[in-house]
Amino acid sequence: MKGERSSHPGQSGNMDPGVLSKVAFSLDMDPPTATAQQKRVVRGTDCFGKKIFIFKKDSVKKAESLLYYALYPYRPKHPMKGAVELWVKWCFGFNSSHTKTLQKQGEIRNLKRPDLSNLVKILEDTMTQVGFWVDDSQIFQLHLSKWNSNEPKIEIKIHEYQIT
């Protein structure tokens, strides 16, 4: 795993106006494929008469745990409190259905499951838990992409802006 961080405008002369911090790193790992949408529903009642209980599947718990420990070394000293712009590039490894010609290209667009919109929710929730920001509602802009690659990884870039 590799990363770079510029925490204060004074450390880097080429910071954009309004940018409080920039963080970029790569998690060199097979990205988990479990998504926040994969929940188990158990029928029953609670003390208020509600009839449905929702639990996380083991695959979701495992994905959250893998992400937590991979993200932990890159957490900021203090959670970001400003507006957050987040870039995430998911690079899944090639599988047997990809021809050698495709694999030689290095990276190709991934148009298969899991859904990108569902993948990012588990990442946002885990990054909140690790302490990247106070709440994932601070994210005002997302840049997402999903690829197949010879080098499985998750590339993450974060810009924190002052709240005006």
C-alpha positions in Angstrom: 0.0 0.0 0.0 1.3 3.4 -0.9 0.0 6.9 -0.2 0.8 10.6 0.0 -0.7 13.3 2.1 -0.6 17.0 2.2 -2.4 18.1 5.4 -2.0 21.9 5.4 -1.9 24.5 2.7 1.5 25.7 4.1 3.1 22.3 3.3 2.4 22.5 -0.4 2.7 25.6 -2.5 0.3 24.3 -5.2 -2.8 23.8 -3.1 -6.0 25.1 -4.7 -7.8 28.0 -3.0 -10.3 26.8 -0.4 -8.6 23.3 -0.2 -7.8 22.5 3.4 -6.2 19.1 2.8 -5.5 16.5 0.1 -5.0 12.8 0.6 -4.3 10.2 -2.0 -3.4 6.5 -1.6 -3.8 3.1 -3.1 -4.9 0.0 -1.2 -3.1 -2.8 -3.0 -5.6 -5.6 -2.4 -8.3 -7.5 -4.1 -11.3 -5.2 -3.7 -14.2 -6.8 -1.7 -17.2 -7.5 -3.8 -19.8 -7.5 -1.0 -22.0 -4.5 -1.0 -24.1 -2.6 1.6 -27.2 -3.9 -0.2 -26.5 -7.5 0.8 -28.4 -7.8 4.0 -30.3 -10.7 5.5 -34.0 -10.1 6.5 -35.4 -12.2 9.4 -39.1 -12.1 10.0 -40.2 -11.6 13.6 -41.5 -8.9 16.0 -39.8 -6.6 18.5 -41.2 -4.9 21.5 -42.8 -2.2 19.3 -44.5 -4.7 17.0 -42.2 -4.2 14.1 -42.1 -7.3 12.0 -38.8 -7.2 10.1 -35.2 -7.3 11.4 -32.3 -6.6 9.1 -28.8 -8.1 9.7 -25.6 -7.8 7.9 -24.4 -10.9 6.1 -21.1 -12.4 7.1 -19.7 -11.4 3.6 -20.5 -7.7 4.4 -18.9 -7.9 7.8 -15.8 -9.5 6.3 -15.6 -6.8 3.6 -16.0 -4.0 6.2 -13.2 -5.6 8.3 -10.8 -5.9 5.3 -11.4 -2.3 4.4 -11.1 -1.1 7.9 -7.6 -2.6 8.4 -6.5 -1.5 4.9 -7.7 2.1 5.4 -6.5 2.5 9.0 -2.9 3.4 8.2 -4.1 6.3 6.0 -6.5 7.9 8.4 -6.0 11.6 9.2 -4.9 12.7 12.7 -8.3 14.3 13.1 -11.5 13.7 11.1 -12.1 16.1 8.3 -14.8 18.6 9.2 -15.1 20.5 5.8 -16.8 19.6 2.6 -15.3 16.5 1.0 -14.7 15.5 -2.6 -14.0 11.8 -3.1 -12.4 9.9 -6.0 -12.5 6.1 -5.9 -11.2 3.8 -8.6 -12.0 0.1 -8.0 -9.6 -2.2 -9.9 -10.7 -5.9 -9.8 -8.4 -8.6 -11.0 -9.0 -10.4 -14.3 -10.7 -13.7 -14.2 -10.9 -16.7 -16.5 -13.6 -15.1 -18.7 -11.2 -12.4 -19.8 -9.1 -13.3 -22.8 -5.3 -12.9 -22.8 -5.7 -10.1 -25.4 -7.8 -8.1 -23.0 -5.5 -8.8 -20.1 -2.5 -7.5 -22.1 -4.3 -4.1 -22.3 -3.6 -3.7 -18.5 -6.9 -2.1 -17.6 -10.4 -2.4 -19.1 -13.8 -1.1 -18.0 -15.7 -3.4 -15.7 -19.4 -3.6 -16.7 -20.3 -6.5 -14.5 -21.4 -6.8 -10.9 -21.1 -5.6 -8.2 -22.8 -2.3 -8.8 -20.6 0.6 -8.3 -23.2 2.6 -6.4 -23.6 -0.2 -3.9 -19.8 -0.7 -3.6 -19.1 2.9 -2.6 -21.6 2.9 0.3 -19.7 0.2 2.2 -16.4 2.2 1.6 -17.9 5.5 2.7 -19.3 3.9 5.9 -16.0 2.2 6.7 -14.0 5.4 6.1 -16.4 7.2 8.5 -15.8 4.5 11.1 -12.0 4.7 10.6 -12.2 8.5 11.1 -11.6 10.1 7.7 -14.5 12.5 8.3 -17.2 13.1 10.9 -20.1 11.9 8.7 -20.3 10.7 5.1 -22.9 13.4 4.5 -19.9 15.8 4.1 -19.2 14.2 0.8 -20.5 16.7 -1.8 -19.0 15.2 -4.9 -18.1 11.6 -5.9 -16.0 10.5 -8.8 -16.3 6.7 -9.2 -15.0 4.2 -11.7 -14.7 0.4 -11.9 -12.1 -1.5 -13.9 -10.5 -4.9 -14.4 -6.8 -4.7 -14.0 -3.6 -6.8 -13.8 -3.0 -5.1 -10.4 -6.1 -5.4 -8.2 -6.4 -2.3 -5.9 -8.6 0.5 -4.7 -7.2 4.0 -5.5 -8.6 6.8 -3.3 -8.2 10.5 -3.5 -9.8 13.0 -1.1 -9.9 16.8 -1.1 -11.3 18.6 1.9 -12.7 22.2 1.3 -13.5 24.9 3.7 -17.2 25.3 4.3 -18.3 28.7 3.1 
